[in-house]
């Protein structure tokens, strides 16, 4: 009896912590879901980022409250987190800058592998975009490595013919989605945008990589007018999502990741 | 070079099933591979006549025998076949799509075919690639690519060999860095391709490492598209061993059965029933010559293609064309001079080649024209349309007689040259030189060219 009482006495102070942890997990999941839904009209990447950020913020608040419930001063905790954060930022400033730039250049920079660009006085064909740098092959067959941060900070000129026309949207689908049906339905849906697209270039879905779990594709559209770029990108993303959800109706599939360049 | 493992893709299957194989009845697409050796040709199945399969199969057989290949898989569209068929070291895989999608696919492929053959200049097809039907063409190509991809995961092929425009998108859809070869079997004239088709065709063509064309002029014209892959000219081919010289008795028996008299002069056309094959030109030419040469008879061998047959895709246009031809025959009063034999087996065909005086290839457009090679192998003079790929191997008056299908009188003139009572020496010369030219389109020549190409592309 005494042992049970002692155990119970030890567990009771932890109950509020457990409740906080459970609530935090629940709220983080709900908040992430809500943020993802709210951001869905923009791009799948932005929606994913909003979901992850919301979950991180809720998690941080919940973690702080849980530690406070255990008797740890929140001021000390926040100070330690802040110091660690600043140290990490200072130490990893350049790589983080490049990584972040890669993330944003995926969304906003109008070039892709295969295009010819000019940046910081260098010119060449883009042969690789990795998390840190964009690698160009110059006319003299030299490899030029440009930090991704430059792609955000500096002026980048895409000199590829008809580069302004091209909108490429990465699409990742799970391995159990019926790809032939998805492609067929997507082409049907996109043919409705024909008046806004260059009729010499029908939409093309290109296979980039595949594993048993997923297939990475890119959808390429060619604009008729440059000013339609944002509108067409948003509309194509919307149609892509609609088709995916329709095809998922018969089979389950993983999330799409898509955006445009 | 160690033996290779390749995956071949054609639209037409090597084998068409006349009824569901044993163990597969009712469903038609059982899981267990069907062993063709256990079935009976003519009862359970038939080998697809003519076209791509007739050419590809002997080569695959030879390359397996010579150990250039150690195994081969062949993916084709075959809605009435079992999923998998074993044929020695060759495995056939059949793709099936439902009738609704088949209609869309059929419409697109006919439109492409018509435009490439310059039969159809309708502007409505300029935006073919935006049509709903095109999504079904993409569906067929994607479902084929998915099957090939699955097979590659299992068998780890060294290369992929895709045949003809019906599957052009497959190379683009295969997410692989392995070598991909595409053989274009129909004519190719870059100037006849609509502006609005060019970008997508280029995208698809650029997915291949080697583009094989059937004639020099097609290869030259393809350069206008500036494909990233290598362009190669390799003539189509037949296996001379598949052609036998029938006995005189068999020839006489076949002729009698078909209603040919011993004194008849026989002009032979071997082609499927299709407007592009120009049987109407041959009938018109016969009409112009019938009075002067009363013994002249025209024999038209062939019926529908795989696309047009009941065992195939059911996209029949051959029946309509045959009715049209019969109307022309009737209108010209040539009923007693024109024979429609339909499809003939190889033995009957060999007998007819032996019996005929000469052969005609009257096509309005023709990717190559292997029937002319068959004619040469049988030692028969051939009259050949200038619009056939094989025309570039013909020296007019030496190994064949050429005519312009846009000028029917030029066909009449060529036929008259061979019907003339003093034509004996000309016939002999054309037959003798034709037989020599046929070597360029033999399986031996193909084995050499294709083996070299496969070696280069897989070792590059």
Interface residues (C-beta under 8 A of the other chain):
Chain A: X179 X180 X181 X183 X184 X185 X187 X188 X191 X194 X199 X200 X201 X202 X204 X206 X207 X208 X209 X210 X215 X222
Chain B: X101 X127 X129 X130 X131 X132 X134 X135 X136 X138 X139 X142 X143 X145 X146 X149 X172 X173 X174 X175 X195 X196 X198 X199 X200 X203
